[in-house]
Amino acid sequence: MNKDYSKSYTQILEIIKHLPEEEYQMIPKSEIEFFENNKDVNYSYSFNPAISFKEQDISRETCSLIILLFKNFFANDIEKQKIDNILEKNEEKYQEELRKKYDPEDIFHKKISSVAQDLQTSGNLVPISTNNKWYQKIFLFFKKILNHNVND
């Protein structure tokens, strides 16, 4: 997944401009240059220090960048450990959601059940039952054909 972070770089540059000078200086110039070189020059962002951070219009990517900047350049060892623990828990939750969403057994079961129900409600000749064995389904198929031909 290759996202375009250029707007986030624009946002982060605007946000860090409001840091006190001594804190701004703690961020390596190479980091700031990277943001400057990769920002979206057509995007304008305004950070208002008078309102709370939660009320600001900040993207998720920018929030991630803020966390990384804090962890890498401002946090002490205890704070770094807490951030790592939170990020690890978030990753575990994310992976669990992916497993639930994309579990191959569950995907195919849902898909087969969905297709079977669609076919049954559409009035096809053969009702599909997921409980029957393959030879029972064939038998039902021929039985339905024979009953259909006899009634005509």
N, CA, C and O of each residue as an XYZ file, in Angstrom:
608
protein
N       0.851     -1.167      0.000
C       0.000      0.000      0.000
C       0.897      1.230      0.000
O       1.575      1.499      0.992
N       0.910      1.972     -1.086
C       1.741      3.152     -1.203
C       0.840      4.384     -1.144
O       0.184      4.732     -2.126
N       0.815      5.032      0.005
C      -0.028      6.206      0.174
C       0.764      7.463     -0.147
O       1.991      7.503     -0.049
N       0.021      8.475     -0.530
C       0.638      9.772     -0.763
C       0.555     10.568      0.543
O      -0.526     10.975      0.968
N       1.691     10.776      1.159
C       1.753     11.483      2.437
C       2.044     12.967      2.278
O       2.262     13.655      3.275
N       2.053     13.473      1.067
C       2.475     14.856      0.852
C       1.626     15.866      1.630
O       2.156     16.859      2.130
N       0.318     15.624      1.736
C      -0.526     16.545      2.516
C      -0.196     16.449      4.003
O      -0.231     17.447      4.724
N       0.122     15.247      4.447
C       0.506     15.074      5.854
C       1.804     15.796      6.160
O       1.966     16.364      7.240
N       2.731     15.776      5.209
C       3.988     16.495      5.408
C       3.739     18.000      5.493
O       4.389     18.702      6.267
N       2.796     18.484      4.693
C       2.425     19.900      4.762
C       1.832     20.215      6.127
O       2.162     21.236      6.732
N       0.957     19.338      6.612
C       0.335     19.556      7.915
C       1.375     19.522      9.040
O       1.365     20.379      9.923
N       2.263     18.539      9.003
C       3.239     18.413     10.087
C       4.180     19.616     10.120
O       4.566     20.074     11.196
N       4.545     20.123      8.960
C       5.399     21.317      8.920
C       4.700     22.512      9.554
O       5.323     23.286     10.280
N       3.424     22.662      9.285
C       2.667     23.771      9.871
C       2.545     23.596     11.389
O       2.642     24.569     12.138
N       2.333     22.366     11.836
C       2.171     22.109     13.270
C       3.477     22.363     14.022
O       3.471     23.006     15.071
N       4.586     21.866     13.497
C       5.843     22.019     14.246
C       6.352     23.455     14.248
O       7.213     23.807     15.054
N       5.822     24.291     13.344
C       6.184     25.722     13.378
C       5.738     26.365     14.693
O       6.294     27.377     15.119
N       4.727     25.765     15.331
C       4.173     26.327     16.562
C       4.848     25.780     17.820
O       4.455     26.121     18.935
N       5.848     24.943     17.643
C       6.605     24.443     18.790
C       7.508     25.555     19.312
O       7.917     26.433     18.552
N       7.820     25.521     20.604
C       8.841     26.448     21.105
C      10.165     26.189     20.374
O      10.441     25.059     19.969
N      10.961     27.208     20.211
C      12.199     27.128     19.430
C      13.115     25.998     19.889
O      13.674     25.277     19.063
N      13.271     25.838     21.220
C      14.177     24.785     21.715
C      13.663     23.384     21.367
O      14.464     22.476     21.140
N      12.358     23.197     21.323
C      11.791     21.895     20.923
C      11.884     21.712     19.410
O      12.170     20.614     18.934
N      11.650     22.767     18.668
C      11.777     22.696     17.211
C      13.197     22.281     16.831
O      13.394     21.507     15.894
N      14.183     22.798     17.560
C      15.583     22.488     17.283
C      15.934     21.035     17.589
O      16.955     20.535     17.116
N      15.098     20.349     18.377
C      15.352     18.943     18.704
C      15.063     18.013     17.525
O      15.526     16.873     17.490
N      14.301     18.509     16.577
C      13.990     17.714     15.383
C      15.133     17.907     14.393
O      15.460     19.042     14.046
N      15.746     16.819     13.934
C      16.873     16.952     13.010
C      16.490     17.693     11.732
O      15.392     17.531     11.197
N      17.405     18.490     11.272
C      17.174     19.262     10.043
C      16.878     18.333      8.866
O      16.117     18.699      7.970
N      17.461     17.153      8.857
C      17.210     16.200      7.761
C      15.735     15.773      7.734
O      15.167     15.561      6.662
N      15.120     15.649      8.916
C      13.688     15.311      8.988
C      12.857     16.443      8.395
O      11.972     16.219      7.570
N      13.156     17.643      8.825
C      12.405     18.807      8.354
C      12.605     18.997      6.856
O      11.657     19.314      6.137
N      13.830     18.806      6.386
C      14.098     18.911      4.944
C      13.321     17.851      4.161
O      12.812     18.122      3.073
N      13.235     16.651      4.719
C      12.465     15.594      4.064
C      11.011     16.024      3.910
O      10.426     15.889      2.836
N      10.431     16.545      4.993
C       9.040     17.023      4.922
C       8.901     18.144      3.904
O       7.954     18.167      3.118
N       9.843     19.067      3.924
C       9.811     20.199      2.985
C       9.894     19.720      1.530
O       9.154     20.203      0.672
N      10.777     18.790      1.263
C      10.980     18.301     -0.107
C       9.824     17.449     -0.626
O       9.658     17.289     -1.835
N       9.029     16.906      0.288
C       7.962     15.994     -0.122
C       6.555     16.499      0.175
O       5.578     15.770      0.002
N       6.457     17.729      0.615
C       5.139     18.279      0.935
C       4.345     18.580     -0.341
O       4.897     18.662     -1.438
N       3.054     18.737     -0.158
C       2.165     19.092     -1.269
C       2.150     20.626     -1.376
O       1.576     21.314     -0.532
N       2.781     21.134     -2.412
C       2.899     22.586     -2.558
C       1.568     23.239     -2.934
O       1.413     24.453     -2.799
N       0.621     22.452     -3.400
C      -0.684     22.989     -3.778
C      -1.709     22.904     -2.651
O      -2.858     23.314     -2.816
N      -1.297     22.381     -1.529
C      -2.192     22.190     -0.384
C      -1.834     23.202      0.697
O      -0.667     23.379      1.045
N      -2.852     23.852      1.211
C      -2.637     24.836      2.264
C      -3.300     24.334      3.543
O      -4.456     23.911      3.539
N      -2.556     24.390      4.619
C      -3.079     23.945      5.914
C      -2.782     25.006      6.949
O      -1.706     25.603      6.963
N      -3.750     25.229      7.813
C      -3.568     26.213      8.866
C      -3.837     25.561     10.213
O      -4.922     25.031     10.450
N      -2.855     25.604     11.082
C      -2.969     25.060     12.432
C      -3.303     26.208     13.367
O      -2.651     27.252     13.342
N      -4.325     26.009     14.194
C      -4.740     27.043     15.127
C      -4.385     26.609     16.547
O      -5.072     25.762     17.119
N      -3.330     27.171     17.123
C      -2.924     26.766     18.471
C      -3.913     27.209     19.555
O      -3.793     26.790     20.706
N      -4.875     28.040     19.201
C      -5.847     28.514     20.181
C      -6.932     27.474     20.476
O      -7.621     27.564     21.492
N      -7.084     26.486     19.585
C      -8.095     25.451     19.840
C      -7.389     24.128     20.148
O      -6.215     23.941     19.827
N      -8.132     23.222     20.776
C      -7.513     21.963     21.206
C      -7.066     21.133     20.004
O      -7.566     21.283     18.889
N      -6.121     20.269     20.275
C      -5.550     19.429     19.227
C      -6.612     18.521     18.611
O      -6.609     18.286     17.403
N      -7.518     18.012     19.444
C      -8.574     17.113     18.959
C      -9.525     17.815     17.990
O     -10.119     17.170     17.126
N      -9.668     19.098     18.126
C     -10.576     19.856     17.263
C      -9.936     20.260     15.937
O     -10.622     20.751     15.040
N      -8.648     20.060     15.813
C      -7.941     20.426     14.584
C      -8.301     19.439     13.470
O      -8.643     18.286     13.734
N      -8.220     19.898     12.255
C      -8.438     19.037     11.092
C      -7.096     18.424     10.705
O      -6.370     18.952      9.863
N      -6.783     17.286     11.349
C      -5.496     16.633     11.144
C      -5.751     15.214     10.655
O      -6.567     14.488     11.222
N      -5.051     14.829      9.606
C      -5.236     13.486      9.046
C      -4.632     12.429      9.972
O      -3.806     12.729     10.833
N      -5.068     11.187      9.771
C      -4.519     10.065     10.552
C      -3.023      9.919     10.302
O      -2.254      9.621     11.216
N      -2.623     10.131      9.057
C      -1.208     10.010      8.726
C      -0.375     11.047      9.472
O       0.727     10.761      9.940
N      -0.923     12.256      9.573
C      -0.219     13.316     10.298
C      -0.124     12.970     11.780
O       0.912     13.192     12.408
N      -1.198     12.430     12.335
C      -1.155     11.994     13.740
C      -0.075     10.940     13.937
O       0.637     10.956     14.941
N       0.048     10.028     12.985
C       1.102      9.011     13.059
C       2.481      9.658     13.028
O       3.379      9.255     13.768
N       2.645     10.649     12.179
C       3.928     11.352     12.105
C       4.241     12.079     13.412
O       5.391     12.102     13.851
N       3.239     12.663     14.023
C       3.426     13.360     15.292
C       3.880     12.371     16.364
O       4.783     12.665     17.148
N       3.251     11.205     16.391
C       3.634     10.178     17.361
C       5.083      9.759     17.137
O       5.851      9.626     18.089
N       5.449      9.552     15.883
C       6.832      9.151     15.581
C       7.830     10.236     15.957
O       8.889      9.943     16.511
N       7.497     11.480     15.659
C       8.395     12.573     16.039
C       8.555     12.636     17.559
O       9.665     12.782     18.072
N       7.438     12.526     18.264
C       7.506     12.573     19.730
C       8.347     11.425     20.251
O       9.232     11.621     21.084
N       8.070     10.222     19.758
C       8.807      9.046     20.236
C      10.299      9.161     19.939
O      11.130      8.877     20.801
N      10.634      9.574     18.729
C      12.037      9.587     18.311
C      12.853     10.738     18.888
O      14.058     10.591     19.092
N      12.217     11.890     19.159
C      13.013     13.063     19.511
C      12.655     13.724     20.846
O      13.413     14.563     21.333
N      11.523     13.365     21.443
C      11.115     14.044     22.664
C      10.875     13.109     23.849
O      11.054     13.520     24.996
N      10.481     11.882     23.600
C      10.070     10.968     24.667
C      11.262     10.404     25.429
O      12.334     10.171     24.871
N      11.038     10.193     26.731
C      12.048      9.486     27.519
C      11.812      7.985     27.341
O      10.889      7.577     26.637
N      12.646      7.171     27.979
C      12.562      5.716     27.786
C      11.211      5.140     28.225
O      10.678      4.251     27.560
N      10.663      5.623     29.310
C       9.372      5.133     29.801
C       8.267      5.490     28.811
O       7.417      4.656     28.500
N       8.278      6.710     28.322
C       7.273      7.133     27.331
C       7.407      6.335     26.037
O       6.405      5.959     25.428
N       8.632      6.080     25.624
C       8.858      5.274     24.414
C       8.280      3.876     24.588
O       7.654      3.336     23.676
N       8.494      3.293     25.770
C       7.973      1.950     26.037
C       6.442      1.953     26.007
O       5.829      1.035     25.463
N       5.830      2.979     26.588
C       4.366      3.077     26.577
C       3.842      3.208     25.148
O       2.852      2.572     24.787
N       4.497      4.021     24.349
C       4.092      4.190     22.948
C       4.240      2.874     22.201
O       3.353      2.489     21.439
N       5.353      2.182     22.412
C       5.560      0.886     21.760
C       4.471     -0.113     22.155
O       3.973     -0.857     21.310
N       4.104     -0.130     23.440
C       3.046     -1.034     23.904
C       1.711     -0.715     23.240
O       0.988     -1.620     22.822
N       1.391      0.557     23.145
C       0.129      0.968     22.508
C       0.139      0.591     21.031
O      -0.845      0.065     20.511
N       1.252      0.863     20.360
C       1.346      0.526     18.940
C       1.267     -0.982     18.724
O       0.659     -1.443     17.758
N       1.875     -1.742     19.614
C       1.823     -3.206     19.506
C       0.389     -3.709     19.690
O      -0.061     -4.579     18.944
N      -0.326     -3.171     20.671
C      -1.727     -3.572     20.884
C      -2.588     -3.194     19.686
O      -3.450     -3.964     19.263
N      -2.350     -2.007     19.144
C      -3.097     -1.585     17.960
C      -2.837     -2.517     16.785
O      -3.762     -2.869     16.052
N      -1.588     -2.916     16.604
C      -1.236     -3.830     15.516
C      -1.900     -5.191     15.710
O      -2.371     -5.797     14.748
N      -1.938     -5.670     16.947
C      -2.600     -6.948     17.231
C      -4.088     -6.866     16.904
O      -4.647     -7.784     16.304
N      -4.729     -5.767     17.297
C      -6.161     -5.585     16.989
C      -6.381     -5.534     15.485
O      -7.325     -6.131     14.968
N      -5.514     -4.826     14.793
C      -5.623     -4.708     13.343
C      -5.470     -6.068     12.672
O      -6.242     -6.411     11.777
N      -4.478     -6.842     13.100
C      -4.255     -8.167     12.524
C      -5.433     -9.095     12.814
O      -5.812     -9.896     11.959
N      -6.011     -8.998     13.997
C      -7.176     -9.817     14.342
C      -8.372     -9.457     13.449
O      -9.096    -10.339     12.984
N      -8.569     -8.165     13.217
C      -9.641     -7.733     12.321
C      -9.416     -8.270     10.912
O     -10.358     -8.712     10.254
N      -8.176     -8.231     10.455
C      -7.863     -8.779      9.127
C      -8.141    -10.273      9.066
O      -8.694    -10.768      8.084
N      -7.754    -10.995     10.125
C      -8.007    -12.438     10.154
C      -9.500    -12.729     10.097
O      -9.933    -13.635      9.385
N     -10.285    -11.962     10.844
C     -11.733    -12.174     10.829
C     -12.328    -11.828      9.468
O     -13.195    -12.535      8.955
N     -11.854    -10.746      8.905
C     -12.412    -10.268      7.641
C     -12.010    -11.138      6.463
O     -12.813    -11.353      5.555
N     -10.775    -11.646      6.461
C     -10.260    -12.358      5.303
C      -9.940    -13.830      5.582
O      -9.133    -14.428      4.871
N     -10.559    -14.417      6.604
C     -10.343    -15.827      6.892
C     -10.813    -16.658      5.700
O     -11.996    -16.609      5.362
N      -9.924    -17.423      5.049
C     -10.306    -18.164      3.841
C     -11.466    -19.126      4.062
O     -12.345    -19.241      3.208
N     -11.478    -19.808      5.184
C     -12.574    -20.743      5.444
C     -13.900    -19.992      5.516
O     -14.901    -20.413      4.936
N     -13.888    -18.901      6.219
C     -15.116    -18.137      6.400
C     -15.544    -17.447      5.111
O     -16.736    -17.386      4.808
N     -14.589    -16.929      4.354
C     -14.919    -16.247      3.099
C     -15.626    -17.219      2.155
O     -16.677    -16.895      1.602
N     -15.049    -18.414      1.971
C     -15.634    -19.371      1.039
C     -16.974    -19.882      1.549
O     -17.894    -20.091      0.759
N     -17.096    -20.085      2.848
C     -18.365    -20.542      3.399
C     -19.455    -19.503      3.163
O     -20.561    -19.833      2.734
N     -19.129    -18.249      3.447
C     -20.105    -17.173      3.217
C     -20.444    -17.068      1.741
O     -21.608    -16.895      1.380
N     -19.437    -17.171      0.888
C     -19.653    -17.049     -0.553
C     -20.538    -18.187     -1.061
O     -21.470    -17.947     -1.829
N     -20.258    -19.426     -0.639
C     -21.058    -20.570     -1.079
C     -22.491    -20.426     -0.585
O     -23.435    -20.651     -1.343
N     -22.657    -20.057      0.670
C     -24.005    -19.882      1.219
C     -24.745    -18.783      0.486
O     -25.933    -18.918      0.193
N     -24.054    -17.701      0.188
C     -24.667    -16.579     -0.516
C     -25.092    -16.980     -1.926
O     -26.200    -16.659     -2.358
N     -24.213    -17.681     -2.644
C     -24.525    -18.124     -4.004
C     -25.685    -19.106     -3.972
O     -26.591    -19.021     -4.802
N     -25.668    -20.032     -3.030
C     -26.742    -21.016     -2.925
C     -28.076    -20.334     -2.685
O     -29.079    -20.693     -3.302
N     -28.094    -19.367     -1.806
C     -29.345    -18.668     -1.518
C     -29.807    -17.865     -2.732
O     -31.000    -17.839     -3.034
N     -28.887    -17.216     -3.426
C     -29.236    -16.455     -4.618
C     -29.838    -17.363     -5.686
O     -30.834    -17.011     -6.318
N     -29.236    -18.518     -5.884
C     -29.743    -19.449     -6.890
C     -31.116    -19.993     -6.516
O     -31.971    -20.158     -7.386
N     -31.336    -20.270     -5.247
C     -32.626    -20.794     -4.821
C     -33.723    -19.754     -4.972
O     -34.830    -20.080     -5.402
N     -33.435    -18.527     -4.629
C     -34.462    -17.489     -4.712
C     -34.699    -17.029     -6.147
O     -35.729    -16.421     -6.439
N     -33.757    -17.313     -7.046
C     -33.939    -16.871     -8.428
C     -34.802    -17.834     -9.234
O     -35.100    -17.565    -10.397
N     -35.208    -18.956     -8.631
C     -36.106    -19.876     -9.323
C     -35.409    -20.842    -10.256
O     -36.021    -21.306    -11.218
N     -34.152    -21.162    -10.007
C     -33.467    -22.155    -10.832
C     -34.119    -23.517    -10.669
O     -34.858    -23.742     -9.711
N     -33.856    -24.411    -11.581
C     -34.447    -25.734    -11.561
C     -34.028    -26.555    -10.352
O     -34.829    -27.323     -9.818
N     -32.793    -26.402     -9.916
C     -32.276    -27.253     -8.862
C     -32.077    -26.430     -7.594
O     -31.278    -25.493     -7.569
N     -32.810    -26.789     -6.541
C     -32.531    -26.117     -5.275
C     -31.180    -26.609     -4.755
O     -30.883    -27.803     -4.781
N     -30.390    -25.682     -4.294
C     -29.057    -26.033     -3.828
C     -29.078    -26.091     -2.315
O     -29.478    -25.145     -1.637
N     -28.640    -27.214     -1.811
C     -28.552    -27.389     -0.371
C     -27.096    -27.630     -0.026
O     -26.449    -28.495     -0.617
N     -26.584    -26.883      0.914
C     -25.180    -27.061      1.305
C     -25.024    -28.272      2.219
O     -23.901    -28.667      2.530
N     -26.146    -28.871      2.657
C     -26.074    -30.029      3.542
C     -25.967    -31.343      2.770
O     -25.506    -32.340      3.326
N     -26.377    -31.364      1.514
C     -26.353    -32.594      0.723
C     -24.944    -32.893      0.236
O     -24.143    -31.992     -0.013
N     -24.667    -34.177      0.108
C     -23.408    -34.605     -0.480
C     -23.509    -34.431     -1.987
O     -24.600    -34.252     -2.529
N     -22.351    -34.485     -2.665
C     -22.315    -34.210     -4.102
C     -23.202    -35.160     -4.872
O     -23.860    -34.729     -5.819
N     -23.254    -36.442     -4.513
C     -24.074    -37.390     -5.263
C     -25.557    -37.156     -5.001
O     -26.384    -37.434     -5.869
N     -25.906    -36.650     -3.822
C     -27.301    -36.317     -3.542
C     -27.738    -35.126     -4.386
O     -28.873    -35.070     -4.861
N     -26.826    -34.178     -4.567
C     -27.149    -33.017     -5.397
C     -27.391    -33.431     -6.837
O     -28.311    -32.932     -7.485
N     -26.558    -34.356     -7.346
C     -26.752    -34.844     -8.723
C     -28.089    -35.557     -8.834
O     -28.827    -35.357     -9.798
N     -28.402    -36.392     -7.845
C     -29.672    -37.108     -7.845
C     -30.844    -36.127     -7.856
O     -31.793    -36.296     -8.621
N     -30.774    -35.104     -7.007
C     -31.844    -34.097     -6.974
C     -31.950    -33.354     -8.295
O     -33.047    -33.004     -8.732
N     -30.824    -33.116     -8.919
C     -30.817    -32.433    -10.208
C     -31.583    -33.245    -11.258
O     -32.461    -32.717    -11.940
N     -31.238    -34.549    -11.381
C     -31.921    -35.390    -12.365
C     -33.385    -35.599    -12.000
O     -34.241    -35.663    -12.882
N     -33.673    -35.703    -10.733
C     -35.060    -35.866    -10.283
C     -35.883    -34.636    -10.676
O     -37.022    -34.754    -11.127
N     -35.293    -33.471    -10.498
C     -35.985    -32.223    -10.847
C     -36.206    -32.154    -12.358
O     -37.277    -31.742    -12.804
N     -35.213    -32.549    -13.147
C     -35.346    -32.556    -14.614
C     -36.439    -33.516    -15.022
O     -37.287    -33.171    -15.845
N     -36.438    -34.731    -14.456
C     -37.451    -35.733    -14.799
C     -38.841    -35.267    -14.401
O     -39.784    -35.432    -15.175
N     -38.993    -34.698    -13.236
C     -40.305    -34.176    -12.808
C     -40.753    -33.035    -13.714
O     -41.936    -32.909    -14.028
N     -39.819    -32.224    -14.122
C     -40.140    -31.099    -14.998
C     -40.622    -31.615    -16.350
O     -41.611    -31.112    -16.884
N     -39.933    -32.617    -16.915
C     -40.295    -33.175    -18.211
C     -41.609    -33.937    -18.160
O     -42.362    -33.910    -19.133
N     -41.908    -34.610    -17.067
C     -43.149    -35.345    -16.920
C     -44.335    -34.383    -16.840
O     -45.404    -34.690    -17.368
N     -44.177    -33.263    -16.213
C     -45.252    -32.295    -16.051
C     -45.540    -31.522    -17.319
O     -46.615    -30.933    -17.433
N     -44.627    -31.498    -18.278
C     -44.839    -30.737    -19.514
C     -45.699    -31.440    -20.482
O     -45.962    -30.918    -21.565
